[in-house]
């Protein structure tokens, strides 16, 4: 069923926020770090599974190169960070609820997993990316709500609107996106998810935000070279 991934994601955010608010102080930081490392390995597996399905690796390479150049020119990563700092400053005087809402919303909505997971869900595949993201967001909600309070719970709303909107748009567009195009698009997105996993396991920090255009560049290249 379409939107299953986003519904699951919203449910884990709500559950995690409630647990964190009322019982988070009983969960040791060491335990949270271990769980996040385990989830990082799961994210790595999902990313590799998607990436290794590529049948036209040159498309993925071209997409990452061109997309990375575009992302650097547009400074997507820096702009996202600036936007986050602006929101934090804007709502810092509004109390703990606003701070928790803003911090969690940025964490849950910004990233390759939110976009690729929502696309996967809308294109009719099993939403494995969003299921993994749901687990990650649930654990993150426990940690955030234990320090920032119940405002984290309200971050479920922008997640529902953002990911749900992408999923519904992908469902409409799947008549245009052929199976070969989807495979290569997922392969590029899978590599970005691998990058997220490396960051989660504190192995390597990669500016994934600047590589986000790669997913859409791959689609353009596929159509340009008649591989769609």
C-alpha positions in Angstrom: 0.0 0.0 0.0 1.3 3.4 -1.0 2.5 5.7 1.9 3.1 2.7 4.2 6.8 3.8 4.6 5.9 7.3 5.7 3.1 6.1 8.0 5.6 3.8 9.7 8.1 6.6 9.9 5.6 8.9 11.5 4.6 6.2 14.0 8.1 5.5 15.2 8.8 9.3 15.6 5.8 9.6 17.8 6.6 6.5 19.8 10.2 7.5 20.2 9.3 11.0 21.3 6.9 9.7 23.9 9.5 7.2 25.2 12.2 9.8 25.3 10.0 12.3 27.0 8.9 10.1 29.8 11.6 7.4 30.0 14.6 8.6 28.0 16.7 9.4 31.1 16.7 5.6 31.9 18.3 4.8 28.5 22.2 5.1 28.8 24.0 7.1 26.1 26.3 4.1 25.5 23.3 1.9 24.6 22.0 4.6 22.2 25.4 4.8 20.5 25.5 1.0 20.1 22.0 0.8 18.6 22.8 3.6 16.2 26.0 1.8 15.1 23.9 -1.3 14.4 21.4 0.7 12.5 24.2 2.2 10.5 25.3 -1.2 9.4 21.7 -1.9 8.3 21.6 1.4 6.3 24.9 0.4 4.7 23.4 -2.9 3.6 20.4 -1.2 2.0 22.5 1.3 0.2 24.8 -1.4 -1.2 21.8 -3.5 -2.3 20.4 -0.6 -4.3 23.8 0.5 -5.8 24.8 -3.0 -6.9 21.6 -3.4 -9.0 23.0 -0.8 -11.5 23.2 -2.1 -15.1 24.7 1.2 -16.5 27.4 2.2 -14.0 28.6 4.9 -16.4 25.3 6.7 -15.9 25.7 6.6 -12.1 29.3 7.8 -12.4 28.2 10.6 -14.7 25.3 11.5 -12.4 27.5 11.7 -9.3 30.1 13.8 -11.1 27.7 16.3 -12.7 25.4 16.2 -9.7 28.3 16.8 -7.3 29.5 19.8 -9.4 26.0 21.3 -9.4 25.6 20.7 -5.7 28.9 22.4 -5.0 28.0 25.3 -7.2 24.7 25.7 -5.4 26.3 25.0 -2.0 23.3 22.9 -1.0 25.0 21.5 2.1 26.0 24.9 3.4 22.5 26.4 2.6 20.8 23.6 4.5 23.1 24.2 7.5 22.5 28.0 7.3 18.7 27.4 7.1 18.9 25.2 10.2 20.9 27.8 12.1 18.4 30.5 11.0 15.5 28.4 12.3 17.2 27.7 15.6 17.9 31.4 16.1 14.4 32.3 15.0 12.6 30.0 17.4 15.1 30.0 20.3 13.1 32.5 22.3 9.9 30.5 21.8 10.7 27.9 24.3 11.7 24.2 24.5 8.8 22.9 22.4 9.8 25.0 19.4 13.5 24.1 19.7 12.6 20.4 19.8 10.3 20.7 16.8 12.8 22.6 14.7 15.7 20.4 15.5 13.9 17.1 14.9 12.2 18.4 11.7 15.5 19.3 10.2 17.0 15.9 11.2 14.1 13.9 9.8 13.4 15.8 6.6 16.8 16.7 5.3 18.7 13.9 3.6 18.9 11.3 0.9 17.0 8.7 2.8 13.9 10.8 3.1 13.9 11.6 -0.7 15.0 8.1 -1.9 12.7 6.3 0.5 9.7 8.4 -0.5 10.5 7.8 -4.2 10.8 4.1 -3.6 7.5 4.0 -1.8 5.7 6.0 -4.6 7.2 3.9 -7.4 5.6 0.8 -6.0 8.6 -0.9 -4.4 8.7 -2.2 -0.9 9.7 0.9 1.1 12.8 -0.7 2.8 14.6 2.6 2.9 11.8 4.3 4.9 11.6 1.3 7.2 15.3 1.7 8.0 14.8 5.5 8.3 11.8 4.8 10.6 14.1 2.8 13.0 16.7 5.5 12.9 14.3 8.3 13.5 12.6 6.4 16.4 16.0 6.0 18.2 16.9 9.6 17.4 13.5 10.7 18.8 14.2 9.0 22.1 17.5 10.8 22.4 16.1 14.2 21.3 13.0 14.1 23.4 14.9 13.2 26.5 16.8 16.5 26.2 14.6 18.8 24.2 11.2 17.7 25.4 7.8 16.9 23.8 8.3 19.3 20.9 10.1 16.5 19.0 6.7 14.7 18.8 5.3 17.5 16.5 8.1 16.9 14.0 6.0 14.0 12.7 3.8 16.4 10.9 6.4 17.9 8.5 7.7 14.4 7.9 4.2 13.2 6.9 3.7 16.2 4.6 7.2 16.2 3.0 7.7 12.5 2.5 4.1 11.9 1.7 4.1 14.6 -0.9 7.2 13.1 -2.6 5.6 9.7 -2.6 2.4 10.9 -4.1 4.3 12.8 -6.8 6.4 9.7 -7.6 3.2 7.6 -7.9 1.9 10.1 -10.5 5.2 10.2 -12.4 5.9 6.4 -12.5 4.3 6.2 -15.9 7.2 8.4 -17.2 10.0 6.8 -15.1 10.7 3.5 -16.8 12.1 0.5 -15.0 15.7 1.0 -16.3 15.7 4.6 -15.2 14.4 3.7 -11.8 17.2 1.1 -11.3 19.9 3.7 -12.1 18.3 6.4 -10.1 18.1 4.0 -7.1 21.7 3.0 -7.6 22.8 6.7 -7.4 20.6 7.1 -4.3 22.0 3.9 -2.9 25.5 5.3 -3.0 24.3 8.4 -1.1 22.8 6.1 1.5 26.1 4.3 1.8 27.7 7.7 2.5 25.1 8.3 5.2 26.0 4.9 6.8 29.7 5.8 6.8 28.9 9.0 8.6 26.6 7.2 11.1 29.4 4.8 12.0 31.8 7.7 12.3 34.1 6.4 9.6 33.9 9.2 7.0 32.0 12.5 6.7 30.8 13.1 3.1 28.8 16.2 2.1 25.8 14.2 0.9 23.7 17.3 0.5 25.9 18.5 -2.3 25.5 15.1 -4.0 21.6 15.1 -3.9 21.3 16.5 -7.5 23.0 13.3 -8.7 19.8 11.3 -8.4 17.9 13.6 -10.8 20.9 14.0 -13.1 21.0 10.2 -13.7 17.4 10.4 -14.9 18.3 13.2 -17.3 21.3 11.3 -18.6 19.3 8.1 -19.1 16.7 9.9 -21.3 19.4 11.9 -23.1 21.3 8.8 -24.2 18.1 6.8 -25.0 18.6 4.3 -22.2 15.2 4.9 -20.7 
